Amino acid sequence: MKKIVFLVLGLVIGFFFGEVLRRQKMACLQILEEKEARRKATNAKYEREWQKELANMPFDERMDYELFEATMPLDNWMPYEGDDNAET
C-alpha cells in the first residue's frame, strides 16, 4: 500500500513540476513573441516613412535610387569571410 501511495505522490509531484516548467517556457515564448511583434511594427513604420520620403523625391533621384537598389544584390552586404591577401 505504501508503494502505491508513494508512486501516486511521485506522479503528482512530477506533473506539478512539469506544469511549472511548461508555464515558464510559455511565458518566455510570449515575451519573445511580443518582442517580435514590436520589431515588426517598428520595421513596418520605418518602411512606410521611407516610402513616403521616396515618393516625395524628385523623379531623377528616385530613379537613381531604385536603379541602385535593383543592382545591389543582398548578398553583397554580407561580410566577406575570407582573407583578400591570402593568395599573395
Contacts in CASP RR format, 6 or more apart in sequence:
PFRMAT RR
TARGET T0000
AUTHOR 0000-0000-0000
METHOD contacts of the structure
MODEL  1
MKKIVFLVLGLVIGFFFGEVLRRQKMACLQILEEKEARRKATNAKYEREW
QKELANMPFDERMDYELFEATMPLDNWMPYEGDDNAET
54 62 0 8 1.000
54 65 0 8 1.000
55 62 0 8 1.000
57 65 0 8 1.000
END
